[in-house]
Amino acid sequence: MRILIVGLNYAPEPIGIGPYTSRLAEYLHARGHDVQVIAGNPYYPDWCLAAGYSPEGSTAVESGVTVYRVPHYIPENPTGLKRIAHHLSFARTARKALAKVERPDLVLAIAPSLLAAPVALAAAKRFGARSWLHIQDFEVEAAIATGLLPEWLANLAGAKLERSIIRRFEWVSAISPAMVRKAKDKGANTLQLVELRNWAEESVHPQTHCAPDLRAAWGLSDAPIALYSGNLSLKQGAGLIAEAARLLNGQSDVQFVVCGAGNAKAQLEHAARDLPNLTIHDLVPRKSLGELLAMADMHLLPQIAGAADLVLPSKLTNMLASGRPVIATADTGTDLAEEVSDCGFVTPPDDAPLFAEAIAKLAEDAPLRTELGKNAALRAKQRWSAPVLLEQFALSLEQIVREPKTL
């Protein structure tokens, strides 16, 4: 069949939603489908146009997938209102790009950007295609939780718009049980609502052991390493890492290593100036992710309060697959807390002393790290296998085209 994907983020963006959308598109192409993608120009996580890309957009066949990259506003300082303008500009240019696509059988919208999801609905209506919304992030509630938007404004406009869009899609999917339940509460058809998870990188596994070279290159000792790799933003609560490093400086030999990009990076770099146990690096190339994760003795996954069931962090999949324990911050009963159970420690959000205490405990107990790491690798194999989850996603999309439309 011919599939049209409408999603703001796409390769070569190294982290976030982009790698999942591009991997899915390429997998669908490999199954014999004709796949077209309307995507924005790459910009994430640095919030600037990626080198080598035209601000006017482009059209190219990438790994068998026809990708229409459209121009859009990219704010240097992505505040709440600027993010809205950012998403609206993508929606506007994505709608214009519909004139280029060949008639699809199925239109798949990726949220965020939810503001661009009506473009997918318009395409489905124009071409008589089936419609599917895949939710990676409940962006309205996340914007409230991180303080990007005042609650009154989000509730006044965002919540109603969100519900209106979600209920208009024939099928809806989300990446965790809690997000599926939330989609149901926001109007998704219960009989056409499924969980479709993100997956771990196939190159990441416990047997990747190239880490000594990386340790040496970065001047790291043999002491235990607590690693964070990914986006550095408000939602991730990255400042908690610096607080924990300060509390353990001189108290534990654990080394904090942060690899990332985002609006909180400058804050961490400033903190690292007087913290010898904290080092900051840029993101490593995707092909080196397995080596980086294998260097860690434990992974850090801070999240601010209220964010744990709005998005299940995609970085968790690779953390578990690397066979290393995870220390996450989340409230009891959330999906994130459940996923990390028996694979590490969960501490309350924004509680630096307890976060630091958990890190120190793992740093001092190598047998415990080994035990929890084995549990993590097993959980990744059982729940986050790329071949299994990609096939599940593809089969779900293929099924909707075979089924007759319901009134």
Contacts in CASP RR format, 6 or more apart in sequence:
PFRMAT RR
TARGET T0000
AUTHOR 0000-0000-0000
METHOD contacts of the structure
MODEL  1
MRILIVGLNYAPEPIGIGPYTSRLAEYLHARGHDVQVIAGNPYYPDWCLA
AGYSPEGSTAVESGVTVYRVPHYIPENPTGLKRIAHHLSFARTARKALAK
VERPDLVLAIAPSLLAAPVALAAAKRFGARSWLHIQDFEVEAAIATGLLP
EWLANLAGAKLERSIIRRFEWVSAISPAMVRKAKDKGANTLQLVELRNWA
EESVHPQTHCAPDLRAAWGLSDAPIALYSGNLSLKQGAGLIAEAARLLNG
QSDVQFVVCGAGNAKAQLEHAARDLPNLTIHDLVPRKSLGELLAMADMHL
LPQIAGAADLVLPSKLTNMLASGRPVIATADTGTDLAEEVSDCGFVTPPD
DAPLFAEAIAKLAEDAPLRTELGKNAALRAKQRWSAPVLLEQFALSLEQI
VREPKTL
1 33 0 8 1.000
1 34 0 8 1.000
1 104 0 8 1.000
1 105 0 8 1.000
1 106 0 8 1.000
1 398 0 8 1.000
1 401 0 8 1.000
2 33 0 8 1.000
2 34 0 8 1.000
2 35 0 8 1.000
2 36 0 8 1.000
2 102 0 8 1.000
2 103 0 8 1.000
2 104 0 8 1.000
2 105 0 8 1.000
2 106 0 8 1.000
3 28 0 8 1.000
3 33 0 8 1.000
3 34 0 8 1.000
3 35 0 8 1.000
3 36 0 8 1.000
3 104 0 8 1.000
3 105 0 8 1.000
3 106 0 8 1.000
3 107 0 8 1.000
3 108 0 8 1.000
3 397 0 8 1.000
4 36 0 8 1.000
4 37 0 8 1.000
4 38 0 8 1.000
4 101 0 8 1.000
4 104 0 8 1.000
4 106 0 8 1.000
4 107 0 8 1.000
4 108 0 8 1.000
4 120 0 8 1.000
4 123 0 8 1.000
4 129 0 8 1.000
5 21 0 8 1.000
5 24 0 8 1.000
5 25 0 8 1.000
5 35 0 8 1.000
5 36 0 8 1.000
5 37 0 8 1.000
5 38 0 8 1.000
5 39 0 8 1.000
5 107 0 8 1.000
5 108 0 8 1.000
5 109 0 8 1.000
5 110 0 8 1.000
6 37 0 8 1.000
6 38 0 8 1.000
6 94 0 8 1.000
6 107 0 8 1.000
6 108 0 8 1.000
6 109 0 8 1.000
6 110 0 8 1.000
6 116 0 8 1.000
6 117 0 8 1.000
6 119 0 8 1.000
6 120 0 8 1.000
6 123 0 8 1.000
7 21 0 8 1.000
7 37 0 8 1.000
7 38 0 8 1.000
7 39 0 8 1.000
7 40 0 8 1.000
7 94 0 8 1.000
7 109 0 8 1.000
7 110 0 8 1.000
7 113 0 8 1.000
7 116 0 8 1.000
8 17 0 8 1.000
8 39 0 8 1.000
8 40 0 8 1.000
8 72 0 8 1.000
8 87 0 8 1.000
8 90 0 8 1.000
8 110 0 8 1.000
8 112 0 8 1.000
8 113 0 8 1.000
8 116 0 8 1.000
9 16 0 8 1.000
9 17 0 8 1.000
9 18 0 8 1.000
9 21 0 8 1.000
9 39 0 8 1.000
9 40 0 8 1.000
9 44 0 8 1.000
9 110 0 8 1.000
9 112 0 8 1.000
10 18 0 8 1.000
10 21 0 8 1.000
10 22 0 8 1.000
10 25 0 8 1.000
10 37 0 8 1.000
10 39 0 8 1.000
10 40 0 8 1.000
10 42 0 8 1.000
10 67 0 8 1.000
10 69 0 8 1.000
11 18 0 8 1.000
11 19 0 8 1.000
11 21 0 8 1.000
11 22 0 8 1.000
11 42 0 8 1.000
11 62 0 8 1.000
12 42 0 8 1.000
12 50 0 8 1.000
13 19 0 8 1.000
13 42 0 8 1.000
13 43 0 8 1.000
13 44 0 8 1.000
13 45 0 8 1.000
13 50 0 8 1.000
14 45 0 8 1.000
14 283 0 8 1.000
14 285 0 8 1.000
14 286 0 8 1.000
15 44 0 8 1.000
15 45 0 8 1.000
15 230 0 8 1.000
15 231 0 8 1.000
15 260 0 8 1.000
15 283 0 8 1.000
15 314 0 8 1.000
15 315 0 8 1.000
16 44 0 8 1.000
16 45 0 8 1.000
16 231 0 8 1.000
16 314 0 8 1.000
17 110 0 8 1.000
17 112 0 8 1.000
17 136 0 8 1.000
17 137 0 8 1.000
17 314 0 8 1.000
18 44 0 8 1.000
19 286 0 8 1.000
20 136 0 8 1.000
20 198 0 8 1.000
20 199 0 8 1.000
20 314 0 8 1.000
21 37 0 8 1.000
21 39 0 8 1.000
21 110 0 8 1.000
22 37 0 8 1.000
22 62 0 8 1.000
22 63 0 8 1.000
22 65 0 8 1.000
23 199 0 8 1.000
23 386 0 8 1.000
23 390 0 8 1.000
24 390 0 8 1.000
24 393 0 8 1.000
25 35 0 8 1.000
25 37 0 8 1.000
25 65 0 8 1.000
26 35 0 8 1.000
26 63 0 8 1.000
26 64 0 8 1.000
26 65 0 8 1.000
27 390 0 8 1.000
27 393 0 8 1.000
27 394 0 8 1.000
28 35 0 8 1.000
28 394 0 8 1.000
28 397 0 8 1.000
29 35 0 8 1.000
29 63 0 8 1.000
29 64 0 8 1.000
29 65 0 8 1.000
31 394 0 8 1.000
34 102 0 8 1.000
35 64 0 8 1.000
35 65 0 8 1.000
35 66 0 8 1.000
36 65 0 8 1.000
36 66 0 8 1.000
36 67 0 8 1.000
36 68 0 8 1.000
36 101 0 8 1.000
36 102 0 8 1.000
36 104 0 8 1.000
37 65 0 8 1.000
37 66 0 8 1.000
37 67 0 8 1.000
37 68 0 8 1.000
38 68 0 8 1.000
38 70 0 8 1.000
38 94 0 8 1.000
38 97 0 8 1.000
38 98 0 8 1.000
38 101 0 8 1.000
38 119 0 8 1.000
39 67 0 8 1.000
39 68 0 8 1.000
39 69 0 8 1.000
39 70 0 8 1.000
40 57 0 8 1.000
40 69 0 8 1.000
40 70 0 8 1.000
40 71 0 8 1.000
40 72 0 8 1.000
40 90 0 8 1.000
40 93 0 8 1.000
40 94 0 8 1.000
41 49 0 8 1.000
41 50 0 8 1.000
41 53 0 8 1.000
41 54 0 8 1.000
41 55 0 8 1.000
41 57 0 8 1.000
41 69 0 8 1.000
41 70 0 8 1.000
41 71 0 8 1.000
41 72 0 8 1.000
41 74 0 8 1.000
42 49 0 8 1.000
42 50 0 8 1.000
42 53 0 8 1.000
42 69 0 8 1.000
43 49 0 8 1.000
43 50 0 8 1.000
43 74 0 8 1.000
44 231 0 8 1.000
45 230 0 8 1.000
45 231 0 8 1.000
45 232 0 8 1.000
45 233 0 8 1.000
45 260 0 8 1.000
45 261 0 8 1.000
45 262 0 8 1.000
45 283 0 8 1.000
46 261 0 8 1.000
46 262 0 8 1.000
47 74 0 8 1.000
47 75 0 8 1.000
47 76 0 8 1.000
47 77 0 8 1.000
47 78 0 8 1.000
47 262 0 8 1.000
47 263 0 8 1.000
48 74 0 8 1.000
48 76 0 8 1.000
49 55 0 8 1.000
49 74 0 8 1.000
53 69 0 8 1.000
55 71 0 8 1.000
56 71 0 8 1.000
57 69 0 8 1.000
57 70 0 8 1.000
57 71 0 8 1.000
58 69 0 8 1.000
59 66 0 8 1.000
59 67 0 8 1.000
59 68 0 8 1.000
59 69 0 8 1.000
59 100 0 8 1.000
60 66 0 8 1.000
60 67 0 8 1.000
60 69 0 8 1.000
61 67 0 8 1.000
68 97 0 8 1.000
68 100 0 8 1.000
68 101 0 8 1.000
70 90 0 8 1.000
70 93 0 8 1.000
70 94 0 8 1.000
70 96 0 8 1.000
70 97 0 8 1.000
71 93 0 8 1.000
72 86 0 8 1.000
72 89 0 8 1.000
72 90 0 8 1.000
72 93 0 8 1.000
73 85 0 8 1.000
73 86 0 8 1.000
73 89 0 8 1.000
73 90 0 8 1.000
74 86 0 8 1.000
75 82 0 8 1.000
75 83 0 8 1.000
75 85 0 8 1.000
75 86 0 8 1.000
77 263 0 8 1.000
78 86 0 8 1.000
78 263 0 8 1.000
79 148 0 8 1.000
80 143 0 8 1.000
80 148 0 8 1.000
80 149 0 8 1.000
81 149 0 8 1.000
83 143 0 8 1.000
83 148 0 8 1.000
84 115 0 8 1.000
87 112 0 8 1.000
87 113 0 8 1.000
87 114 0 8 1.000
87 115 0 8 1.000
87 116 0 8 1.000
88 115 0 8 1.000
90 113 0 8 1.000
90 115 0 8 1.000
90 116 0 8 1.000
91 113 0 8 1.000
91 115 0 8 1.000
91 116 0 8 1.000
91 118 0 8 1.000
91 119 0 8 1.000
94 116 0 8 1.000
94 119 0 8 1.000
95 119 0 8 1.000
95 122 0 8 1.000
98 119 0 8 1.000
98 122 0 8 1.000
98 123 0 8 1.000
98 126 0 8 1.000
101 123 0 8 1.000
103 127 0 8 1.000
103 129 0 8 1.000
104 123 0 8 1.000
104 127 0 8 1.000
104 129 0 8 1.000
105 129 0 8 1.000
105 130 0 8 1.000
105 401 0 8 1.000
106 129 0 8 1.000
106 130 0 8 1.000
106 131 0 8 1.000
106 132 0 8 1.000
106 397 0 8 1.000
106 400 0 8 1.000
106 401 0 8 1.000
107 120 0 8 1.000
107 121 0 8 1.000
107 123 0 8 1.000
107 124 0 8 1.000
107 127 0 8 1.000
107 129 0 8 1.000
107 130 0 8 1.000
107 131 0 8 1.000
107 132 0 8 1.000
108 120 0 8 1.000
108 132 0 8 1.000
108 133 0 8 1.000
108 134 0 8 1.000
108 397 0 8 1.000
109 116 0 8 1.000
109 117 0 8 1.000
109 119 0 8 1.000
109 120 0 8 1.000
109 121 0 8 1.000
109 131 0 8 1.000
109 132 0 8 1.000
109 133 0 8 1.000
109 134 0 8 1.000
109 169 0 8 1.000
110 134 0 8 1.000
110 136 0 8 1.000
111 117 0 8 1.000
111 133 0 8 1.000
111 134 0 8 1.000
111 135 0 8 1.000
111 136 0 8 1.000
111 137 0 8 1.000
111 139 0 8 1.000
112 136 0 8 1.000
112 137 0 8 1.000
112 139 0 8 1.000
113 139 0 8 1.000
114 139 0 8 1.000
114 140 0 8 1.000
114 161 0 8 1.000
114 162 0 8 1.000
114 165 0 8 1.000
115 161 0 8 1.000
117 133 0 8 1.000
117 165 0 8 1.000
117 169 0 8 1.000
118 165 0 8 1.000
120 131 0 8 1.000
120 133 0 8 1.000
121 131 0 8 1.000
121 165 0 8 1.000
121 168 0 8 1.000
121 169 0 8 1.000
123 129 0 8 1.000
124 130 0 8 1.000
124 131 0 8 1.000
130 170 0 8 1.000
130 171 0 8 1.000
130 400 0 8 1.000
130 401 0 8 1.000
130 405 0 8 1.000
131 168 0 8 1.000
131 169 0 8 1.000
131 170 0 8 1.000
131 171 0 8 1.000
132 169 0 8 1.000
132 170 0 8 1.000
132 171 0 8 1.000
132 172 0 8 1.000
132 173 0 8 1.000
132 397 0 8 1.000
132 400 0 8 1.000
133 165 0 8 1.000
133 166 0 8 1.000
133 169 0 8 1.000
133 171 0 8 1.000
133 172 0 8 1.000
133 173 0 8 1.000
134 172 0 8 1.000
134 173 0 8 1.000
134 174 0 8 1.000
134 196 0 8 1.000
135 166 0 8 1.000
135 172 0 8 1.000
135 173 0 8 1.000
135 174 0 8 1.000
135 175 0 8 1.000
135 179 0 8 1.000
135 183 0 8 1.000
136 174 0 8 1.000
136 175 0 8 1.000
136 198 0 8 1.000
136 311 0 8 1.000
136 314 0 8 1.000
137 310 0 8 1.000
137 311 0 8 1.000
138 162 0 8 1.000
138 179 0 8 1.000
138 182 0 8 1.000
138 310 0 8 1.000
138 311 0 8 1.000
140 149 0 8 1.000
140 154 0 8 1.000
140 158 0 8 1.000
140 159 0 8 1.000
140 161 0 8 1.000
140 162 0 8 1.000
141 154 0 8 1.000
141 310 0 8 1.000
142 148 0 8 1.000
142 235 0 8 1.000
142 307 0 8 1.000
142 310 0 8 1.000
142 311 0 8 1.000
143 149 0 8 1.000
143 154 0 8 1.000
144 150 0 8 1.000
144 151 0 8 1.000
144 154 0 8 1.000
145 235 0 8 1.000
145 304 0 8 1.000
145 305 0 8 1.000
145 306 0 8 1.000
145 307 0 8 1.000
145 310 0 8 1.000
146 233 0 8 1.000
146 234 0 8 1.000
146 235 0 8 1.000
146 304 0 8 1.000
146 307 0 8 1.000
147 234 0 8 1.000
148 234 0 8 1.000
162 186 0 8 1.000
163 186 0 8 1.000
163 187 0 8 1.000
166 172 0 8 1.000
166 183 0 8 1.000
166 186 0 8 1.000
166 187 0 8 1.000
166 188 0 8 1.000
167 186 0 8 1.000
167 187 0 8 1.000
167 188 0 8 1.000
167 189 0 8 1.000
169 188 0 8 1.000
170 189 0 8 1.000
170 192 0 8 1.000
170 400 0 8 1.000
170 405 0 8 1.000
170 406 0 8 1.000
171 189 0 8 1.000
171 192 0 8 1.000
171 193 0 8 1.000
171 194 0 8 1.000
171 396 0 8 1.000
171 400 0 8 1.000
172 183 0 8 1.000
172 188 0 8 1.000
172 189 0 8 1.000
172 192 0 8 1.000
172 193 0 8 1.000
172 194 0 8 1.000
173 180 0 8 1.000
173 193 0 8 1.000
173 194 0 8 1.000
173 195 0 8 1.000
173 196 0 8 1.000
173 396 0 8 1.000
174 180 0 8 1.000
174 182 0 8 1.000
174 183 0 8 1.000
174 195 0 8 1.000
174 196 0 8 1.000
175 195 0 8 1.000
175 196 0 8 1.000
175 197 0 8 1.000
175 198 0 8 1.000
175 311 0 8 1.000
175 312 0 8 1.000
175 314 0 8 1.000
176 195 0 8 1.000
176 197 0 8 1.000
176 309 0 8 1.000
176 312 0 8 1.000
176 335 0 8 1.000
177 195 0 8 1.000
177 335 0 8 1.000
178 309 0 8 1.000
178 312 0 8 1.000
178 334 0 8 1.000
178 335 0 8 1.000
179 195 0 8 1.000
179 309 0 8 1.000
179 310 0 8 1.000
179 311 0 8 1.000
179 312 0 8 1.000
179 335 0 8 1.000
180 193 0 8 1.000
180 194 0 8 1.000
180 195 0 8 1.000
182 309 0 8 1.000
182 310 0 8 1.000
183 193 0 8 1.000
184 190 0 8 1.000
184 193 0 8 1.000
194 396 0 8 1.000
196 389 0 8 1.000
196 392 0 8 1.000
196 393 0 8 1.000
196 396 0 8 1.000
197 312 0 8 1.000
197 317 0 8 1.000
197 383 0 8 1.000
197 384 0 8 1.000
197 389 0 8 1.000
198 312 0 8 1.000
198 314 0 8 1.000
198 317 0 8 1.000
198 384 0 8 1.000
198 389 0 8 1.000
199 317 0 8 1.000
199 384 0 8 1.000
199 385 0 8 1.000
199 386 0 8 1.000
199 388 0 8 1.000
199 389 0 8 1.000
199 390 0 8 1.000
200 317 0 8 1.000
200 318 0 8 1.000
200 320 0 8 1.000
200 321 0 8 1.000
200 380 0 8 1.000
200 384 0 8 1.000
200 385 0 8 1.000
200 386 0 8 1.000
201 286 0 8 1.000
201 289 0 8 1.000
201 290 0 8 1.000
201 317 0 8 1.000
201 318 0 8 1.000
201 321 0 8 1.000
201 386 0 8 1.000
202 386 0 8 1.000
202 387 0 8 1.000
203 287 0 8 1.000
203 289 0 8 1.000
203 290 0 8 1.000
204 289 0 8 1.000
204 290 0 8 1.000
204 293 0 8 1.000
204 318 0 8 1.000
204 321 0 8 1.000
204 322 0 8 1.000
205 290 0 8 1.000
205 321 0 8 1.000
205 322 0 8 1.000
205 323 0 8 1.000
205 377 0 8 1.000
206 294 0 8 1.000
206 321 0 8 1.000
206 322 0 8 1.000
206 323 0 8 1.000
206 373 0 8 1.000
206 377 0 8 1.000
208 290 0 8 1.000
208 291 0 8 1.000
208 293 0 8 1.000
208 294 0 8 1.000
208 322 0 8 1.000
209 294 0 8 1.000
210 291 0 8 1.000
210 294 0 8 1.000
211 291 0 8 1.000
211 294 0 8 1.000
211 295 0 8 1.000
213 291 0 8 1.000
214 291 0 8 1.000
214 292 0 8 1.000
214 295 0 8 1.000
215 221 0 8 1.000
215 222 0 8 1.000
215 225 0 8 1.000
215 295 0 8 1.000
218 257 0 8 1.000
218 279 0 8 1.000
218 281 0 8 1.000
220 255 0 8 1.000
220 257 0 8 1.000
220 279 0 8 1.000
221 253 0 8 1.000
221 255 0 8 1.000
223 253 0 8 1.000
223 254 0 8 1.000
223 255 0 8 1.000
223 363 0 8 1.000
224 253 0 8 1.000
224 254 0 8 1.000
224 255 0 8 1.000
224 297 0 8 1.000
224 298 0 8 1.000
224 362 0 8 1.000
224 363 0 8 1.000
224 369 0 8 1.000
225 254 0 8 1.000
225 255 0 8 1.000
225 256 0 8 1.000
225 257 0 8 1.000
225 295 0 8 1.000
225 296 0 8 1.000
225 297 0 8 1.000
225 298 0 8 1.000
226 254 0 8 1.000
226 255 0 8 1.000
226 256 0 8 1.000
226 257 0 8 1.000
226 296 0 8 1.000
226 297 0 8 1.000
226 298 0 8 1.000
226 299 0 8 1.000
226 300 0 8 1.000
226 327 0 8 1.000
226 359 0 8 1.000
226 362 0 8 1.000
226 363 0 8 1.000
227 257 0 8 1.000
227 258 0 8 1.000
227 259 0 8 1.000
227 292 0 8 1.000
227 293 0 8 1.000
227 295 0 8 1.000
227 296 0 8 1.000
227 298 0 8 1.000
227 299 0 8 1.000
227 300 0 8 1.000
228 238 0 8 1.000
228 241 0 8 1.000
228 256 0 8 1.000
228 257 0 8 1.000
228 258 0 8 1.000
228 259 0 8 1.000
228 260 0 8 1.000
228 299 0 8 1.000
228 300 0 8 1.000
228 301 0 8 1.000
228 302 0 8 1.000
229 258 0 8 1.000
229 259 0 8 1.000
229 260 0 8 1.000
229 283 0 8 1.000
229 284 0 8 1.000
229 289 0 8 1.000
229 292 0 8 1.000
229 293 0 8 1.000
229 315 0 8 1.000
230 236 0 8 1.000
230 259 0 8 1.000
230 260 0 8 1.000
230 261 0 8 1.000
230 283 0 8 1.000
230 315 0 8 1.000
231 260 0 8 1.000
231 261 0 8 1.000
231 262 0 8 1.000
232 238 0 8 1.000
232 258 0 8 1.000
232 260 0 8 1.000
232 261 0 8 1.000
232 262 0 8 1.000
232 263 0 8 1.000
232 264 0 8 1.000
232 265 0 8 1.000
232 268 0 8 1.000
233 262 0 8 1.000
233 263 0 8 1.000
233 264 0 8 1.000
234 263 0 8 1.000
234 264 0 8 1.000
234 304 0 8 1.000
235 303 0 8 1.000
235 304 0 8 1.000
235 307 0 8 1.000
235 311 0 8 1.000
236 264 0 8 1.000
236 302 0 8 1.000
236 303 0 8 1.000
236 304 0 8 1.000
236 313 0 8 1.000
237 264 0 8 1.000
237 302 0 8 1.000
237 303 0 8 1.000
237 304 0 8 1.000
237 329 0 8 1.000
238 258 0 8 1.000
238 264 0 8 1.000
238 265 0 8 1.000
238 267 0 8 1.000
238 268 0 8 1.000
238 302 0 8 1.000
239 264 0 8 1.000
239 267 0 8 1.000
239 268 0 8 1.000
239 271 0 8 1.000
239 302 0 8 1.000
240 302 0 8 1.000
240 329 0 8 1.000
240 350 0 8 1.000
240 352 0 8 1.000
240 355 0 8 1.000
241 256 0 8 1.000
241 258 0 8 1.000
241 268 0 8 1.000
241 278 0 8 1.000
241 300 0 8 1.000
241 302 0 8 1.000
242 267 0 8 1.000
242 268 0 8 1.000
242 271 0 8 1.000
242 272 0 8 1.000
242 275 0 8 1.000
242 278 0 8 1.000
243 352 0 8 1.000
243 355 0 8 1.000
243 356 0 8 1.000
244 256 0 8 1.000
244 352 0 8 1.000
244 355 0 8 1.000
244 356 0 8 1.000
244 359 0 8 1.000
245 256 0 8 1.000
245 271 0 8 1.000
245 275 0 8 1.000
245 277 0 8 1.000
245 278 0 8 1.000
246 271 0 8 1.000
246 275 0 8 1.000
247 352 0 8 1.000
247 353 0 8 1.000
247 356 0 8 1.000
248 254 0 8 1.000
248 277 0 8 1.000
248 356 0 8 1.000
248 359 0 8 1.000
248 360 0 8 1.000
249 275 0 8 1.000
249 276 0 8 1.000
249 277 0 8 1.000
250 277 0 8 1.000
251 360 0 8 1.000
252 359 0 8 1.000
252 360 0 8 1.000
252 363 0 8 1.000
252 364 0 8 1.000
253 363 0 8 1.000
254 277 0 8 1.000
254 359 0 8 1.000
254 360 0 8 1.000
254 363 0 8 1.000
255 277 0 8 1.000
255 279 0 8 1.000
256 275 0 8 1.000
256 277 0 8 1.000
256 278 0 8 1.000
256 279 0 8 1.000
256 300 0 8 1.000
257 279 0 8 1.000
257 281 0 8 1.000
257 295 0 8 1.000
257 296 0 8 1.000
258 268 0 8 1.000
258 278 0 8 1.000
258 279 0 8 1.000
258 280 0 8 1.000
258 281 0 8 1.000
259 280 0 8 1.000
259 281 0 8 1.000
259 282 0 8 1.000
259 283 0 8 1.000
259 284 0 8 1.000
259 292 0 8 1.000
260 280 0 8 1.000
260 281 0 8 1.000
260 282 0 8 1.000
260 283 0 8 1.000
261 282 0 8 1.000
261 283 0 8 1.000
265 280 0 8 1.000
268 278 0 8 1.000
268 280 0 8 1.000
269 280 0 8 1.000
271 278 0 8 1.000
272 278 0 8 1.000
272 279 0 8 1.000
272 280 0 8 1.000
284 291 0 8 1.000
284 292 0 8 1.000
289 318 0 8 1.000
290 318 0 8 1.000
290 322 0 8 1.000
293 299 0 8 1.000
293 318 0 8 1.000
293 319 0 8 1.000
293 321 0 8 1.000
293 322 0 8 1.000
293 324 0 8 1.000
294 322 0 8 1.000
296 322 0 8 1.000
296 324 0 8 1.000
297 324 0 8 1.000
297 362 0 8 1.000
297 363 0 8 1.000
297 369 0 8 1.000
298 324 0 8 1.000
298 325 0 8 1.000
298 326 0 8 1.000
298 327 0 8 1.000
298 344 0 8 1.000
298 359 0 8 1.000
298 362 0 8 1.000
298 363 0 8 1.000
298 369 0 8 1.000
299 319 0 8 1.000
299 322 0 8 1.000
299 324 0 8 1.000
299 325 0 8 1.000
299 326 0 8 1.000
299 327 0 8 1.000
300 326 0 8 1.000
300 327 0 8 1.000
300 359 0 8 1.000
301 313 0 8 1.000
301 315 0 8 1.000
301 316 0 8 1.000
301 319 0 8 1.000
301 326 0 8 1.000
301 327 0 8 1.000
301 328 0 8 1.000
301 329 0 8 1.000
301 336 0 8 1.000
301 340 0 8 1.000
302 328 0 8 1.000
302 329 0 8 1.000
302 349 0 8 1.000
302 355 0 8 1.000
303 313 0 8 1.000
303 328 0 8 1.000
303 329 0 8 1.000
303 330 0 8 1.000
303 336 0 8 1.000
303 349 0 8 1.000
304 349 0 8 1.000
304 350 0 8 1.000
305 331 0 8 1.000
305 348 0 8 1.000
305 349 0 8 1.000
305 350 0 8 1.000
306 331 0 8 1.000
306 349 0 8 1.000
307 349 0 8 1.000
308 330 0 8 1.000
308 331 0 8 1.000
308 334 0 8 1.000
308 335 0 8 1.000
308 336 0 8 1.000
308 337 0 8 1.000
308 349 0 8 1.000
309 334 0 8 1.000
309 335 0 8 1.000
309 336 0 8 1.000
312 335 0 8 1.000
312 336 0 8 1.000
312 339 0 8 1.000
313 336 0 8 1.000
316 326 0 8 1.000
316 328 0 8 1.000
316 336 0 8 1.000
316 339 0 8 1.000
316 340 0 8 1.000
317 380 0 8 1.000
317 384 0 8 1.000
319 326 0 8 1.000
319 376 0 8 1.000
320 326 0 8 1.000
320 339 0 8 1.000
320 343 0 8 1.000
320 376 0 8 1.000
320 377 0 8 1.000
320 379 0 8 1.000
320 380 0 8 1.000
320 384 0 8 1.000
321 376 0 8 1.000
321 377 0 8 1.000
321 380 0 8 1.000
321 381 0 8 1.000
321 384 0 8 1.000
322 376 0 8 1.000
322 377 0 8 1.000
323 373 0 8 1.000
323 374 0 8 1.000
323 376 0 8 1.000
323 377 0 8 1.000
323 380 0 8 1.000
324 369 0 8 1.000
324 373 0 8 1.000
324 376 0 8 1.000
325 343 0 8 1.000
325 344 0 8 1.000
325 345 0 8 1.000
325 362 0 8 1.000
325 368 0 8 1.000
325 369 0 8 1.000
325 372 0 8 1.000
325 373 0 8 1.000
325 376 0 8 1.000
326 340 0 8 1.000
326 343 0 8 1.000
326 344 0 8 1.000
326 345 0 8 1.000
326 376 0 8 1.000
327 344 0 8 1.000
327 345 0 8 1.000
327 346 0 8 1.000
327 347 0 8 1.000
327 355 0 8 1.000
327 358 0 8 1.000
327 359 0 8 1.000
327 362 0 8 1.000
328 336 0 8 1.000
328 337 0 8 1.000
328 340 0 8 1.000
328 344 0 8 1.000
328 345 0 8 1.000
328 346 0 8 1.000
328 347 0 8 1.000
329 346 0 8 1.000
329 347 0 8 1.000
329 348 0 8 1.000
329 349 0 8 1.000
329 350 0 8 1.000
329 351 0 8 1.000
329 355 0 8 1.000
330 336 0 8 1.000
330 337 0 8 1.000
330 340 0 8 1.000
330 346 0 8 1.000
330 349 0 8 1.000
331 337 0 8 1.000
331 348 0 8 1.000
331 349 0 8 1.000
332 346 0 8 1.000
336 346 0 8 1.000
337 346 0 8 1.000
339 379 0 8 1.000
339 383 0 8 1.000
340 346 0 8 1.000
342 372 0 8 1.000
342 375 0 8 1.000
342 379 0 8 1.000
343 372 0 8 1.000
343 373 0 8 1.000
343 375 0 8 1.000
343 376 0 8 1.000
343 379 0 8 1.000
344 362 0 8 1.000
344 372 0 8 1.000
344 373 0 8 1.000
344 375 0 8 1.000
344 376 0 8 1.000
345 358 0 8 1.000
345 361 0 8 1.000
345 362 0 8 1.000
347 354 0 8 1.000
347 355 0 8 1.000
347 357 0 8 1.000
347 358 0 8 1.000
348 354 0 8 1.000
361 368 0 8 1.000
362 368 0 8 1.000
362 369 0 8 1.000
362 372 0 8 1.000
END
